[in-house]
Amino acid sequence: MTTQTQTLTPRFAVPSFSTVARHGARVLLGAIMAFASISYFFNLVPAPTEPMAPAVEAFTGGLMAAGYMFPLIKGTELVAALLLLANRFVALALVLLAPVVVNIVAFHAVHAREGLAMSLVVAALNMGLAIAHRAAYRSMLEVRS
């Protein structure tokens, strides 16, 4: 009589910490950007009651005067946020958000320091996710002769 050893396989695998962190960062970044863009389109955040610094007023006034710039930026944020939240084309969404995030950080570093911490969190999420998806960018960054 021979005895067979049965191997028990779990019905589900426990995800690694890096997998959970990557998905958490993706959902958090998507939620932040979705909130920022939806609040713009639906005027959910009231206008500031305090007067703006002249440089901030000139900057935002210029973007508003262009007519298309704020809707383009916020529309890009919304599309990228929805892609992140749906876990589809994540590498593309991160590329779309990169220039927006760089400008958000620069704006807060130069003009509105009170929002700098949050903008750095957003930049860190974007950069961390880009590193996690670096394989998707490999062919773009290849040196060709």
C-alpha positions in Angstrom: 0.0 0.0 0.0 1.4 3.3 -1.0 0.6 6.6 0.6 0.3 9.7 -1.5 1.0 13.0 0.0 -1.5 15.7 -0.8 -0.3 19.2 -1.3 -2.8 21.7 -0.1 -3.0 24.8 -2.2 -4.6 27.9 -0.8 -7.7 29.1 -2.5 -6.2 32.6 -2.7 -2.7 33.9 -2.4 -1.9 36.5 0.2 -0.6 39.6 -1.7 2.9 40.9 -0.9 3.4 44.1 0.9 4.7 45.8 -2.3 1.6 44.7 -4.2 -0.7 46.2 -1.5 1.4 49.4 -1.3 1.4 49.8 -5.1 -2.4 49.4 -5.4 -2.9 51.6 -2.3 -0.7 54.3 -3.8 -2.5 54.0 -7.2 -6.0 54.4 -5.6 -4.8 57.2 -3.3 -3.3 59.2 -6.2 -6.3 58.5 -8.4 -8.7 59.7 -5.6 -6.7 62.9 -4.9 -6.6 63.8 -8.6 -10.3 62.9 -9.1 -11.3 65.1 -6.2 -9.2 68.0 -7.4 -10.7 67.9 -10.9 -14.3 67.1 -9.9 -14.2 69.9 -7.4 -13.1 72.3 -10.1 -15.8 71.2 -12.6 -18.6 71.3 -10.1 -17.3 74.3 -8.0 -17.3 72.2 -4.8 -14.6 74.2 -3.1 -15.5 77.7 -2.2 -13.4 80.6 -3.5 -10.8 81.9 -1.0 -12.1 84.7 1.2 -8.6 86.2 1.8 -7.0 88.2 -1.0 -4.4 86.3 -3.0 -0.8 87.3 -3.3 -0.2 89.4 -6.4 2.0 86.7 -8.0 -0.7 84.0 -7.3 -3.4 86.3 -8.7 -1.3 87.0 -11.8 -0.6 83.3 -12.4 -4.1 82.0 -11.9 -5.5 85.0 -13.7 -3.3 84.2 -16.7 -4.5 80.6 -16.8 -8.1 81.7 -16.5 -7.6 84.4 -19.2 -6.4 81.8 -21.6 -9.8 80.2 -21.5 -8.8 76.7 -22.2 -5.9 76.1 -19.8 -7.8 75.2 -16.6 -10.3 72.9 -18.3 -7.4 71.2 -20.1 -5.4 70.7 -16.9 -8.4 69.6 -14.9 -9.7 67.4 -17.7 -6.3 65.7 -18.0 -6.3 65.2 -14.2 -9.7 63.6 -14.4 -8.9 61.2 -17.3 -5.6 60.1 -15.6 -7.4 59.7 -12.2 -10.1 57.5 -13.8 -7.4 55.4 -15.5 -5.7 55.0 -12.1 -8.8 54.1 -10.3 -9.8 51.6 -13.0 -6.3 50.1 -12.9 -6.1 50.5 -16.7 -3.2 52.1 -18.6 -1.6 53.1 -15.3 1.8 53.9 -17.0 0.0 56.2 -19.4 -1.9 57.9 -16.6 1.3 58.5 -14.7 2.9 60.1 -17.8 -0.2 62.3 -18.3 0.0 63.4 -14.6 3.8 64.1 -14.5 3.8 67.6 -16.0 0.7 68.5 -14.0 2.3 67.3 -10.7 5.6 69.1 -11.5 3.7 72.4 -12.0 1.7 71.8 -8.8 4.9 71.3 -6.8 6.6 74.3 -8.4 3.6 76.5 -7.8 3.4 75.6 -4.1 7.2 75.8 -3.7 7.3 79.3 -5.1 3.9 80.9 -4.4 1.7 79.1 -1.9 3.9 77.2 0.7 0.9 76.1 2.7 0.1 73.5 0.1 3.6 72.3 -0.4 3.4 69.2 1.8 0.4 67.8 0.0 1.9 68.5 -3.4 5.1 66.6 -2.3 2.9 63.7 -1.3 1.3 63.7 -4.7 4.7 63.9 -6.4 6.0 61.0 -4.2 3.0 58.9 -5.1 3.5 59.6 -8.8 7.2 58.9 -8.7 6.8 55.8 -6.7 4.2 54.4 -9.0 6.4 55.3 -12.1 9.3 53.4 -10.5 7.0 50.4 -9.9 5.9 50.5 -13.5 9.4 51.3 -14.9 9.3 48.3 -17.2 6.5 50.0 -19.2 8.9 52.9 -19.9 12.0 50.9 -20.8 11.5 51.1 -24.6 10.8 54.8 -24.4 14.1 55.5 -22.5 16.3 53.2 -24.6 19.2 54.8 -26.4 19.1 54.0 -30.1 21.9 54.6 -32.5 
